Amino acid sequence: MSIEDEVSEQEVDLDYALGAAIRLHQSGQVNDAEAVYRTILDQFPKCPEALHFLGLLKHQQGDSDAAIQLIGQALAEAPQYFDAYNNLGNIYIKLEQFTQAADAYCEALRLNPANAETYANLGVAYKKQGDFARAAEAYRQVLGLQPYNAENYEKLCLMLYLQGNLEEAIVLVKQWLEHDPDNSLALHRWSSYTGELSETRASDDYIRKTFDSFSDSFDMVLKGLEYKAPFLVADAVKDIYRTSPQALTMLDAGCGTGLCGPLLQPYAKQIVGVDLSAGMLAKAEKRGCYDELIQSELTAFIQAYPAGYDVIVSADTLVYFGDLAVVAKAVAGALRPGGHFVFTVERSEQPLAQGYRIHPHGRFSHTEDYLHWVINLAGLTIKSLDKVMLRYEVATQVDGILVVAYRS
C-alpha cells in the first residue's frame, strides 16, 4: 500500500500524514505530496501546517496566487506561525512585490526577533525598493545575530556605499578584515573606499567570487541599467570590418555571460571567450555563439597565444584593471598584423598622477592621456578614442571611453 493510500483511509493520523506529505514534497514527488495534503485538508480543513505546505507546493508549481491564498488561510488559523510569514515574504520577493514582502518579513520578525535569516530577507526587500537605509539597518541586525559572515558584511558594505556613507563603510571593512584578513572581497572594498591601492587591479579571487555570485542575475540587472558596452564594441568592429564578414578569428576577453557573442558572430569564423568566472561562462555557453570558452585570467591567456587573433575585444572588463600596461602588451603580441583591439573603460576627467584611480564602487577609471601613453607603449596605434556613455548606476550616467587600436 502506498503512503497516499494509507492516508486516504477514513481515519487520518494527522502527524503521520503530515510527515508523509512533507517527505514526499522534499523528495520532489509533488503530485503525490499534493494528494496527501488535500486528503489531510478534507478531514482537517483548518490545519495550518497542511495549508502552509500546500501553499509552498503550489508556488513551486507556478500558481503563486493559490499559494498566497493558502498561506493566508494558514495564518488566519495560526496568527503566530512564523515560518508561514517568512515563506509568504519569499513568495512576494519572487513576484517582485517588495512592499508586501517587507510587510510579511516584519510580521515574522515581530514573532521571532532573533532570526538572522529573516532580517537578511528583509534587507533584500528594502534594497529592491531602493530603501538603502532600511536595508542597511536590516543587515546590521543580521551582523548582530551572526557576528561573522562574509556575505553579510558584503551586503551591508554595498548598502552603505549606495547611501554614500563611506565613513561607516570603512569602519565596517576594518572590522571585517579583523575577522578575515585575507578575504579578497574585504581587501578590495578597503582599497576602493580608502583609495589605498595595495594592487593595481582587482584580484583574481575577487573577480571569481563577485561574478560567480552575480551570474544568475547579471543580464537582467544590466538590462535595467541601459548597459551599452557590448553594443559599442560590436559597432566599432562592424565599422572596421564591413567588407569581411565570417572571416575573423576573435577573442572576447572577459566575455562574462557572452553579451558580445551574438553581436560579433556575423563577422567571425571563430570566437573564443575567456573569463575567470565559471558561473558567467556557463551562461555564455547557452548562447551558442562561442567556438571555445575557457576559464582563465585574461592576461595570462592572451600571452599564451602570440599572433593568434584578428580582433580582441573587451567590453567593461578592463574597468577592473588600473595599470593596463601588461595587458596592452599581451594584446599587442596576440594580434596578427593589422589586427584590432577594441575595448571600453570608465573615463576620468580629473588629471591623475598615475593616470587611473579606483572608486568606491570598486572599479577603476582612466584618463585619456594615460590611454594614449599605455597603448603607444605596447606598440599599438590608436585609431579612435571616443567618449561614450556606458550605462546608468544609481540613476547616474557612467561615462566611458571606447578605444580602437591596431597593430601596424
C-alpha positions in Angstrom: 0.0 0.0 0.0 1.4 3.5 -0.9 1.6 6.4 1.5 -1.2 8.1 -0.4 -3.4 5.1 0.0 -2.6 4.8 3.7 -3.6 8.4 4.5 -6.6 8.1 2.3 -8.3 5.7 4.7 -11.3 7.0 6.6 -9.4 8.0 9.7 -6.3 10.0 9.2 -3.5 10.2 11.8 -2.6 13.9 11.3 1.0 13.8 12.5 1.7 10.7 10.4 0.0 12.1 7.3 1.8 15.5 7.6 5.1 13.7 7.9 4.4 11.6 4.9 3.3 14.5 2.8 6.4 16.6 3.7 8.7 13.6 2.9 7.1 13.3 -0.5 7.4 17.0 -1.0 11.0 17.2 -0.1 11.9 14.2 -2.4 10.3 16.0 -5.3 7.2 13.9 -5.6 5.0 16.9 -5.7 1.9 15.3 -7.2 1.8 12.6 -4.6 2.5 15.2 -1.9 -0.3 17.4 -3.1 -2.7 14.4 -2.9 -1.8 13.8 0.7 -2.1 17.4 1.7 -5.5 17.6 0.2 -6.6 14.4 1.9 -5.5 15.9 5.2 -7.5 19.1 4.4 -10.5 17.0 3.6 -10.7 15.9 7.2 -8.9 18.8 8.9 -9.7 21.8 6.7 -8.2 24.3 9.2 -4.9 22.5 9.6 -2.4 25.4 9.3 0.6 23.2 8.5 -1.2 21.5 5.6 -2.4 24.8 4.3 1.1 26.3 4.6 2.9 23.5 2.9 0.3 23.1 0.2 0.8 26.8 -0.5 4.5 26.3 -0.9 3.9 23.4 -3.2 1.5 25.5 -5.4 4.1 28.3 -5.6 6.7 25.7 -6.8 4.2 24.6 -9.4 3.8 28.2 -10.6 0.5 29.1 -9.1 1.6 31.9 -6.7 -2.0 33.3 -6.4 -3.1 30.0 -4.9 0.0 29.8 -2.8 -0.7 33.3 -1.2 -4.3 32.4 -0.6 -3.5 29.1 1.1 -0.7 30.6 3.3 -3.1 33.4 4.2 -5.6 30.8 5.3 -2.9 29.1 7.4 -2.1 32.5 9.1 -5.8 33.1 9.8 -5.9 29.8 11.7 -2.4 30.3 13.3 -1.5 34.0 13.6 1.7 33.1 15.4 3.0 30.9 12.5 6.4 32.5 12.0 7.6 30.2 9.1 4.4 31.0 7.2 5.1 34.7 7.3 8.7 34.2 6.3 7.7 32.0 3.3 5.0 34.4 2.3 7.6 37.1 2.1 9.8 34.8 -0.1 6.9 34.3 -2.5 6.3 38.1 -2.7 10.0 38.6 -3.4 9.8 36.1 -6.3 6.7 38.1 -7.6 8.7 41.3 -7.2 6.0 42.6 -4.8 8.6 44.0 -2.5 6.4 46.1 -0.2 4.2 43.1 0.6 7.4 41.0 1.1 8.7 43.5 3.6 5.4 43.6 5.5 5.4 39.7 5.7 9.0 39.7 7.0 8.3 42.4 9.6 5.4 40.2 10.9 7.8 37.2 11.0 10.3 39.2 13.0 7.6 40.5 15.4 7.1 36.9 16.3 10.8 35.8 16.2 13.0 38.9 16.5 16.2 36.8 16.8 16.0 35.2 13.3 19.0 36.4 11.2 17.8 34.8 8.0 14.5 36.8 8.1 16.5 40.0 8.7 18.6 39.2 5.7 15.4 38.6 3.6 14.0 41.9 4.8 17.3 43.6 3.7 16.7 42.2 0.2 13.1 43.5 0.2 14.2 47.0 1.2 17.1 47.0 -1.2 14.7 46.1 -4.1 12.5 49.1 -3.1 15.6 51.4 -3.2 15.3 51.9 0.6 19.0 51.5 1.3 18.9 53.0 4.8 16.3 50.4 6.0 18.2 47.7 4.1 21.4 48.7 5.9 19.6 48.5 9.3 18.3 45.0 8.5 21.9 43.9 7.6 23.2 45.5 10.8 20.7 43.3 12.7 22.0 40.2 10.8 25.6 41.0 11.8 24.5 41.4 15.4 22.9 38.0 15.4 25.7 36.3 13.2 28.8 38.2 14.2 30.9 36.9 11.3 29.6 36.1 7.9 31.4 37.4 4.8 28.3 37.6 2.7 26.5 39.8 5.3 29.5 42.1 5.6 29.5 42.4 1.8 25.8 43.2 1.7 26.0 45.9 4.4 29.0 47.4 2.7 27.0 47.8 -0.5 24.1 49.4 1.2 26.4 51.9 3.0 28.1 52.7 -0.3 24.7 53.3 -2.0 23.9 55.7 0.7 27.2 57.5 0.3 28.1 56.5 3.9 31.8 55.7 3.3 32.9 56.6 6.8 30.8 53.8 8.3 31.7 51.5 5.4 35.4 51.9 6.1 34.9 51.1 9.8 32.9 48.0 8.8 35.5 46.8 6.4 38.2 47.2 9.0 36.1 45.0 11.4 35.6 42.5 8.5 39.4 42.3 7.9 40.0 41.7 11.6 37.9 38.6 11.3 39.3 37.6 7.9 42.5 39.5 6.9 42.9 37.6 3.6 39.4 38.0 2.3 39.6 39.2 -1.2 36.2 41.0 -1.1 37.1 42.9 2.0 40.6 43.8 0.7 39.1 45.2 -2.5 36.4 47.1 -0.5 39.2 48.6 1.6 41.1 49.8 -1.5 38.0 51.2 -3.2 36.7 53.0 -0.1 40.1 54.4 1.1 41.9 54.8 -2.2 44.8 52.9 -0.7 46.0 50.7 -3.6 47.7 47.6 -2.5 47.4 46.2 -6.0 46.9 47.8 -9.4 44.0 45.6 -10.4 41.2 43.6 -8.8 42.5 40.2 -7.6 41.5 37.0 -9.5 39.8 35.7 -6.3 37.7 38.9 -6.1 36.6 38.6 -9.7 35.7 35.0 -9.4 33.7 35.4 -6.2 31.9 38.6 -7.3 30.9 37.4 -10.7 30.1 33.8 -9.8 27.6 35.2 -7.3 26.3 37.7 -9.8 26.0 35.4 -12.8 22.3 34.4 -12.4 21.1 38.0 -12.3 23.8 39.7 -14.4 21.9 40.1 -17.7 18.6 41.2 -16.0 20.4 43.7 -13.8 22.4 45.2 -16.8 19.2 45.4 -18.9 17.7 47.7 -16.3 20.9 49.9 -16.3 20.7 50.5 -20.1 24.0 48.8 -20.5 25.7 49.8 -23.7 29.3 48.5 -23.7 28.7 45.3 -25.8 26.9 47.3 -28.5 29.5 50.0 -28.6 32.3 47.4 -29.0 30.3 45.4 -31.7 29.5 48.6 -33.6 33.2 49.5 -33.7 34.1 46.0 -35.1 31.3 46.4 -37.7 32.7 49.8 -38.8 36.2 48.2 -39.2 35.3 45.0 -41.0 32.2 45.8 -43.1 33.6 44.1 -46.1 34.9 40.9 -44.5 32.0 39.0 -42.7 32.6 35.5 -41.4 36.4 35.8 -41.8 37.8 36.9 -38.4 39.3 35.0 -35.5 38.1 36.8 -32.4 38.8 36.8 -28.7 36.3 38.1 -26.3 38.5 38.9 -23.3 36.4 38.9 -20.1 33.4 37.6 -22.0 31.1 37.3 -19.0 27.7 35.9 -19.9 28.5 36.4 -23.6 26.6 39.6 -24.4 29.1 40.4 -27.1 28.9 37.0 -28.8 25.7 37.3 -30.8 26.7 40.8 -31.9 30.2 39.7 -33.1 29.1 36.4 -34.7 28.3 37.9 -38.2 32.0 38.9 -38.6 33.7 35.8 -37.1 34.8 32.5 -38.3 35.8 31.7 -34.8 35.0 33.4 -31.4 36.9 32.4 -28.3 35.7 33.6 -24.9 37.8 33.8 -21.8 36.7 34.7 -18.3 37.6 33.9 -14.7 34.1 33.2 -13.6 32.8 29.7 -14.2 29.2 30.9 -13.5 29.5 33.6 -16.2 30.9 31.1 -18.7 28.1 28.7 -18.1 25.7 31.5 -19.1 27.8 32.3 -22.1 27.8 28.7 -23.3 24.0 28.8 -23.5 24.1 31.5 -26.2 25.7 29.1 -28.6 27.9 31.8 -30.2 31.4 30.7 -29.0 33.6 28.1 -30.5 35.5 27.8 -27.3 35.0 29.1 -23.7 37.9 29.0 -21.3 38.2 29.8 -17.6 41.4 31.8 -17.2 42.8 35.1 -16.2 42.7 37.0 -19.4 46.2 38.5 -19.4 47.9 35.1 -18.9 45.6 33.6 -21.6 46.4 36.3 -24.1 50.1 36.0 -23.5 49.9 32.3 -24.4 48.6 32.9 -28.0 51.1 35.1 -30.0 49.7 36.3 -33.3 46.6 34.3 -32.6 43.8 36.8 -33.3 42.5 39.3 -35.8 40.4 41.0 -33.2 40.5 41.2 -29.4 37.5 42.9 -27.7 36.9 43.6 -24.1 33.6 45.2 -23.0 33.6 46.7 -19.5 36.3 44.2 -18.2 39.4 46.4 -18.0 37.5 48.6 -15.5 38.8 46.1 -13.0 42.4 46.9 -14.1 44.2 50.1 -13.0 47.6 49.6 -14.7 46.9 48.5 -18.3 50.5 48.2 -19.4 50.8 44.4 -19.1 47.5 43.5 -20.7 48.1 46.0 -23.5 51.5 44.5 -24.2 50.0 41.0 -24.2 47.3 42.1 -26.7 49.9 43.6 -29.0 51.7 40.2 -29.1 48.5 38.3 -29.6 47.2 40.4 -32.5 48.0 39.5 -36.1 49.4 42.3 -38.3 46.6 44.7 -39.0 44.6 43.2 -36.1 42.4 45.4 -33.8 42.0 45.8 -30.1 38.5 47.3 -29.2 37.7 47.9 -25.5 35.9 50.2 -23.1 37.0 51.7 -19.8 35.4 54.3 -17.5 36.5 57.8 -18.0 38.2 60.2 -15.6 38.1 63.9 -16.4 40.4 64.7 -13.5 44.1 64.7 -14.1 45.6 61.8 -12.2 49.3 61.3 -11.5 49.1 57.5 -12.2 46.5 58.0 -15.0 44.0 55.9 -13.2 42.2 55.5 -9.8 39.9 53.2 -8.0 36.4 54.3 -7.0 34.2 53.4 -4.1 32.1 51.2 -6.4 35.1 49.0 -6.9 36.1 49.8 -10.5 38.9 51.9 -12.0 38.6 54.9 -14.2 41.3 56.1 -16.7 42.3 59.4 -18.2 42.6 59.8 -22.0 46.3 60.8 -21.7 47.0 57.5 -19.8 45.3 55.5 -22.5 47.3 57.2 -25.3 50.5 56.5 -23.3 49.9 52.9 -22.5 48.6 51.9 -26.0 51.7 53.5 -27.6 54.0 51.9 -25.0 52.6 48.5 -26.1 53.5 49.2 -29.7 49.9 49.6 -30.9 48.4 52.6 -32.7 45.2 54.3 -31.6 42.7 54.6 -34.4 40.0 56.3 -32.3 39.2 57.2 -28.8 35.7 58.3 -28.2 33.8 59.5 -25.1 30.7 57.3 -24.6 28.0 56.6 -22.0 28.4 53.0 -20.7 25.3 52.6 -18.5 23.4 54.2 -15.6 24.2 53.4 -12.0 22.2 54.6 -9.0 20.4 56.8 -11.6 23.7 58.4 -12.6 25.3 58.2 -16.0 28.5 56.3 -16.1 30.9 57.9 -18.6 33.4 55.9 -20.5 35.9 55.7 -23.3 35.7 53.4 -26.4 39.2 52.7 -27.6 40.0 51.2 -31.0 43.7 50.4 -31.5 45.5 48.3 -34.1 48.8 46.5 -34.7 50.6 48.0 -37.7 
